[in-house]
Amino acid sequence: MDQATHRHIELQAPEDLTYLIDNVRSAAADSINAAFPPVDAATDGQEDELRNRIEQLVNDYILQTFTLAAPNLTINGLPVKPTQFLPPTSPGAAAAARHQVQHEYEPFDARKRDRIEDLISEEEDLLRAIAQLKRRVPATTATRWAEASRAGLAEDEAALQAACARVGEEGAAAGKKALEGMGPLERQEGVEGRFKEAVEALGRLKREMPAAVAKMERARVAAGYVAG
């Protein structure tokens, strides 16, 4: 086709050409099924040779049509290679294509580029979120642990005080009950008198203790002076 006379058929993405080929093949398969319904080979014991031959001819026709149309197509301004979308026409060509190393370049697809940019932006957002979590989570965790520890210590202290108060009340009640059951002691007056004398002696000792300590300190200083 003369480039100066006719423009190329412009496609936006490789999927557009794949869509056209699939639709043509689907329409051809529907027409063949309508004209030649499939035969169950397992039931009849034979294959439908006529249907197979027609399918082969139709597939060759579709392949030849798109192969001839490929030079007149462009995908985002790049030429179309039929081998990218259509299989080889013969078994020998298929074997040669499998063993031949070919370097092919996919036509530019703006949708894939936009998708790559979206993925890169999403990755950057995730990295920023991870960095913020690394800075914020340790401090938050330490604060919560300290608050939980203080709350636990306060609860333990309250429980200990309650237990001590309960034990003291129970001990006082038990002691009072025991004393009430004992009755008056033998030689009550003598015990009270000696207790009173002991209390008075402790009082005198408390009053006289500072003077005795001061005398002992002076004696210690004098002994050190003499020894020196």
C-alpha contacts under 8 A as a table, 3 or more apart, distances in Angstrom:
res1	aa1	res2	aa2	distance
1	M	6	H	6.90
1	M	72	N	7.11
2	D	5	T	5.35
2	D	6	H	5.94
3	Q	6	H	5.40
3	Q	7	R	6.15
3	Q	8	H	7.54
4	A	7	R	7.50
7	R	72	N	7.99
8	H	72	N	5.03
8	H	73	L	5.41
8	H	74	T	6.46
9	I	72	N	6.17
9	I	73	L	4.76
9	I	74	T	6.19
10	E	73	L	6.02
10	E	74	T	4.99
10	E	75	I	5.97
10	E	76	N	6.97
10	E	77	G	7.24
11	L	14	P	7.57
11	L	16	D	6.55
11	L	17	L	7.40
11	L	73	L	7.30
11	L	74	T	5.99
11	L	75	I	4.72
11	L	76	N	6.40
12	Q	16	D	6.99
12	Q	75	I	5.61
12	Q	76	N	5.49
12	Q	109	D	7.40
13	A	16	D	5.59
13	A	17	L	7.58
13	A	75	I	5.91
13	A	76	N	6.92
13	A	107	P	7.42
13	A	108	F	7.55
13	A	109	D	5.70
14	P	17	L	5.55
14	P	18	T	6.48
14	P	75	I	6.63
14	P	107	P	7.08
14	P	109	D	7.82
15	E	18	T	4.91
15	E	19	Y	5.92
16	D	19	Y	5.06
16	D	20	L	6.43
17	L	20	L	5.12
17	L	21	I	6.29
17	L	85	F	8.00
18	T	21	I	5.19
18	T	22	D	6.09
18	T	85	F	6.80
19	Y	22	D	5.22
19	Y	23	N	6.15
20	L	23	N	5.21
20	L	24	V	6.27
21	I	24	V	5.24
21	I	25	R	6.23
21	I	66	F	7.97
22	D	25	R	5.17
22	D	26	S	6.01
23	N	26	S	5.03
23	N	27	A	6.11
24	V	27	A	5.20
24	V	28	A	6.15
24	V	62	I	7.69
25	R	28	A	5.04
25	R	29	A	6.07
25	R	59	N	7.73
25	R	62	I	7.52
26	S	29	A	5.08
26	S	30	D	6.21
27	A	30	D	5.14
27	A	31	S	6.30
28	A	31	S	5.15
28	A	32	I	6.23
28	A	58	V	7.36
29	A	32	I	5.12
29	A	33	N	6.10
30	D	33	N	5.14
30	D	34	A	6.15
31	S	34	A	5.13
31	S	35	A	6.26
32	I	35	A	5.19
32	I	36	F	5.62
32	I	37	P	7.49
32	I	51	R	7.78
32	I	54	I	7.96
32	I	55	E	7.39
33	N	36	F	5.12
33	N	37	P	4.81
33	N	38	P	6.58
34	A	37	P	6.01
36	F	51	R	6.36
38	P	48	D	7.82
38	P	51	R	7.94
39	V	44	D	7.69
39	V	47	E	7.09
39	V	48	D	6.32
40	D	43	T	5.46
40	D	44	D	6.32
40	D	47	E	7.83
41	A	44	D	5.27
41	A	45	G	5.23
41	A	46	Q	5.22
41	A	47	E	5.38
41	A	48	D	7.88
42	A	45	G	5.45
42	A	46	Q	7.61
44	D	47	E	7.88
48	D	51	R	5.48
48	D	52	N	6.31
49	E	52	N	5.08
49	E	53	R	6.07
50	L	53	R	5.16
50	L	54	I	6.25
51	R	54	I	5.12
51	R	55	E	6.11
52	N	55	E	5.11
52	N	56	Q	6.20
53	R	56	Q	5.11
53	R	57	L	6.28
54	I	57	L	5.07
54	I	58	V	6.11
55	E	58	V	5.14
55	E	59	N	6.09
56	Q	59	N	5.20
56	Q	60	D	6.14
57	L	60	D	5.12
57	L	61	Y	6.16
58	V	61	Y	5.02
58	V	62	I	6.26
59	N	62	I	5.13
59	N	63	L	6.07
60	D	63	L	5.02
60	D	64	Q	6.01
60	D	89	T	7.19
61	Y	64	Q	5.12
61	Y	65	T	6.00
62	I	65	T	5.07
62	I	66	F	6.33
63	L	66	F	5.54
63	L	67	T	6.01
63	L	86	L	6.67
63	L	87	P	7.98
63	L	89	T	7.48
64	Q	67	T	4.98
64	Q	68	L	6.09
65	T	68	L	5.36
65	T	69	A	6.16
66	F	69	A	4.81
66	F	70	A	5.86
66	F	82	P	7.35
67	T	70	A	5.29
67	T	71	P	7.95
67	T	82	P	5.61
67	T	86	L	7.93
68	L	71	P	6.79
69	A	72	N	5.50
69	A	73	L	6.77
70	A	73	L	5.24
70	A	79	P	7.90
70	A	80	V	5.67
70	A	81	K	6.68
70	A	82	P	6.16
71	P	74	T	7.90
71	P	79	P	6.93
71	P	80	V	6.66
71	P	81	K	8.00
73	L	79	P	6.57
73	L	80	V	6.13
74	T	77	G	5.28
74	T	78	L	5.23
74	T	79	P	4.79
74	T	80	V	5.73
75	I	78	L	5.22
75	I	79	P	6.52
75	I	80	V	6.69
75	I	107	P	6.05
75	I	108	F	7.57
76	N	107	P	6.57
76	N	108	F	6.15
76	N	109	D	7.38
78	L	107	P	6.05
78	L	108	F	7.91
80	V	84	Q	7.98
81	K	84	Q	5.70
81	K	85	F	7.66
82	P	85	F	5.59
82	P	86	L	5.64
83	T	86	L	5.23
83	T	87	P	6.27
83	T	88	P	7.06
87	P	94	A	7.40
88	P	91	P	7.54
88	P	93	A	5.68
88	P	94	A	5.19
88	P	97	A	7.63
89	T	93	A	6.65
89	T	94	A	7.38
90	S	93	A	5.18
90	S	94	A	6.19
91	P	94	A	4.95
91	P	95	A	6.24
92	G	95	A	5.18
92	G	96	A	6.21
93	A	96	A	5.03
93	A	97	A	6.03
94	A	97	A	5.07
94	A	98	R	6.27
95	A	98	R	5.15
95	A	99	H	6.42
96	A	99	H	5.28
96	A	100	Q	5.91
97	A	100	Q	5.21
97	A	101	V	7.84
98	R	101	V	7.81
109	D	112	K	5.51
109	D	113	R	6.55
110	A	113	R	5.01
110	A	114	D	6.20
111	R	114	D	5.10
111	R	115	R	6.14
112	K	115	R	4.90
112	K	116	I	6.14
113	R	116	I	5.09
113	R	117	E	6.32
114	D	117	E	5.10
114	D	118	D	6.21
115	R	118	D	5.04
115	R	119	L	6.19
116	I	119	L	5.08
116	I	120	I	6.15
117	E	120	I	5.09
117	E	121	S	6.16
118	D	121	S	5.12
118	D	122	E	6.10
119	L	122	E	4.98
119	L	123	E	6.08
120	I	123	E	5.05
120	I	124	E	6.28
121	S	124	E	5.14
121	S	125	D	6.26
122	E	125	D	5.09
122	E	126	L	6.23
123	E	126	L	5.10
123	E	127	L	6.21
124	E	127	L	5.05
124	E	128	R	6.22
125	D	128	R	5.16
125	D	129	A	6.18
126	L	129	A	5.01
126	L	130	I	6.12
127	L	130	I	5.07
127	L	131	A	6.19
128	R	131	A	5.06
128	R	132	Q	6.22
129	A	132	Q	5.14
129	A	133	L	6.20
130	I	133	L	5.05
130	I	134	K	6.18
131	A	134	K	5.07
131	A	135	R	6.41
132	Q	135	R	5.18
132	Q	136	R	6.01
133	L	136	R	5.06
133	L	137	V	5.36
134	K	137	V	5.81
134	K	138	P	6.97
135	R	138	P	6.75
135	R	139	A	7.52
136	R	139	A	5.73
136	R	140	T	6.20
137	V	140	T	5.09
137	V	141	T	5.87
138	P	141	T	5.08
138	P	142	A	6.08
139	A	142	A	5.13
139	A	143	T	6.13
140	T	143	T	5.14
140	T	144	R	6.16
141	T	144	R	5.19
141	T	145	W	6.07
142	A	145	W	5.04
142	A	146	A	6.11
143	T	146	A	5.14
143	T	147	E	6.16
144	R	147	E	5.09
144	R	148	A	6.05
145	W	148	A	5.06
145	W	149	S	6.04
146	A	149	S	5.00
146	A	150	R	6.14
147	E	150	R	5.16
147	E	151	A	6.10
148	A	151	A	5.08
148	A	152	G	6.04
149	S	152	G	5.02
149	S	153	L	6.13
150	R	153	L	5.10
150	R	154	A	6.11
151	A	154	A	5.12
151	A	155	E	6.18
152	G	155	E	5.11
152	G	156	D	6.12
153	L	156	D	5.00
153	L	157	E	6.04
154	A	157	E	5.07
154	A	158	A	6.10
155	E	158	A	5.12
155	E	159	A	6.06
156	D	159	A	5.04
156	D	160	L	6.07
157	E	160	L	5.02
157	E	161	Q	6.17
158	A	161	Q	5.18
158	A	162	A	6.11
159	A	162	A	5.10
159	A	163	A	6.08
160	L	163	A	5.05
160	L	164	C	6.11
161	Q	164	C	5.05
161	Q	165	A	6.06
162	A	165	A	5.13
162	A	166	R	6.06
163	A	166	R	5.05
163	A	167	V	6.06
164	C	167	V	5.08
164	C	168	G	6.03
165	A	168	G	5.06
165	A	169	E	6.13
166	R	169	E	5.17
166	R	170	E	6.03
167	V	170	E	5.04
167	V	171	G	5.90
168	G	171	G	5.02
168	G	172	A	6.02
169	E	172	A	5.16
169	E	173	A	6.05
170	E	173	A	5.14
170	E	174	A	6.01
171	G	174	A	5.02
171	G	175	G	5.97
172	A	175	G	5.11
172	A	176	K	6.01
173	A	176	K	5.18
173	A	177	K	6.09
174	A	177	K	5.10
174	A	178	A	6.09
175	G	178	A	4.97
175	G	179	L	6.09
176	K	179	L	5.14
176	K	180	E	6.06
177	K	180	E	5.09
177	K	181	G	6.28
178	A	181	G	5.18
178	A	182	M	6.35
179	L	182	M	5.14
179	L	183	G	6.92
180	E	183	G	6.10
182	M	185	L	7.77
184	P	188	Q	7.12
185	L	188	Q	5.33
187	R	190	G	5.38
187	R	191	V	6.37
188	Q	191	V	5.27
188	Q	192	E	6.22
189	E	192	E	5.17
189	E	193	G	6.09
190	G	193	G	5.06
190	G	194	R	6.22
191	V	194	R	5.31
191	V	195	F	6.12
192	E	195	F	5.06
192	E	196	K	6.09
193	G	196	K	5.06
193	G	197	E	6.23
194	R	197	E	5.00
194	R	198	A	6.12
195	F	198	A	5.07
195	F	199	V	6.24
196	K	199	V	5.16
196	K	200	E	6.28
197	E	200	E	5.10
197	E	201	A	6.09
198	A	201	A	5.04
198	A	202	L	6.18
199	V	202	L	5.13
199	V	203	G	6.27
200	E	203	G	4.99
200	E	204	R	6.29
201	A	204	R	5.13
201	A	205	L	6.10
202	L	205	L	4.97
202	L	206	K	6.09
203	G	206	K	5.10
203	G	207	R	6.32
204	R	207	R	5.08
204	R	208	E	6.02
205	L	208	E	5.11
205	L	209	M	5.68
206	K	209	M	5.32
206	K	210	P	7.76
207	R	210	P	6.97
208	E	211	A	5.54
208	E	212	A	6.37
209	M	212	A	5.12
209	M	213	V	6.10
210	P	213	V	5.07
210	P	214	A	6.12
211	A	214	A	5.06
211	A	215	K	6.21
212	A	215	K	5.11
212	A	216	M	6.14
213	V	216	M	5.07
213	V	217	E	6.15
214	A	217	E	5.07
214	A	218	R	6.27
215	K	218	R	5.13
215	K	219	A	6.11
216	M	219	A	5.01
216	M	220	R	6.09
217	E	220	R	5.06
217	E	221	V	6.28
218	R	221	V	5.13
218	R	222	A	6.15
219	A	222	A	5.05
219	A	223	A	6.03
220	R	223	A	5.12
220	R	224	G	6.20
221	V	224	G	5.11
221	V	225	Y	6.24
222	A	225	Y	5.03
222	A	226	V	6.17
223	A	226	V	5.13
223	A	227	A	6.03
224	G	227	A	5.11
224	G	228	G	6.08
225	Y	228	G	5.13
